[in-house]
Amino acid sequence: MASHYESDITQFIKQYKQQHPDAEQKQREGRARLWDRPQDPELLEGFKQAKVPQRPYVYQND
């Protein structure tokens, strides 16, 4: 196989990035809006304490 082969997907992504230079910045902003949020340690501790242990076989009726 030739070392300069690029798949159709790779070619599409490169072409898209050339046509839309701000796409990566918008992607980072979207990630920051949805995922990169400050965490509340007290709230997380409450979630850990409220967790119910799962049985080994969840479909068995006791």
Secondary structure, DSSP 4 states (H G I P E B T S, - for coil): --TT---HHHHHHHHHHHH-TTHHHHHHHHHHHHT-----HHHHHHHHHHPPPPPSSTT---
